[in-house]
Amino acid sequence: MSYRIRLFGMRKTLKLRWIRLFEKTLYLCSY
């Protein structure tokens, strides 16, 4: 059970990291 929770959390943080990277690229491209 804890393994699934850990996997879910890892995927969540990965998604957040990708969203942050995407926002950063959009911010840089706006200039």
QUIQUI-V482414 format. One record per backbone hydrogen bond with DSSP energy under -1.0 kcal/mol. CO is the residue of the C=O (numbers start at 1). NH is the residue of the N-H. E is the energy in kcal/mol with one decimal. If there is no record, write none. Layout:
CO & NH & E
CO & NH & E
This chain:
1 & 5 & -1.9
2 & 6 & -2.4
3 & 7 & -2.2
4 & 8 & -2.5
5 & 9 & -2.5
6 & 10 & -2.3
7 & 11 & -2.2
8 & 12 & -2.1
9 & 13 & -2.4
10 & 14 & -2.0
11 & 15 & -2.3
12 & 16 & -2.2
13 & 17 & -2.3
14 & 18 & -2.2
15 & 19 & -2.3
16 & 20 & -2.3
17 & 21 & -2.1
18 & 22 & -2.5
19 & 23 & -2.5
20 & 24 & -2.1
21 & 25 & -2.2
22 & 26 & -2.2
23 & 27 & -2.4
24 & 28 & -2.1
25 & 29 & -2.2
26 & 30 & -1.5
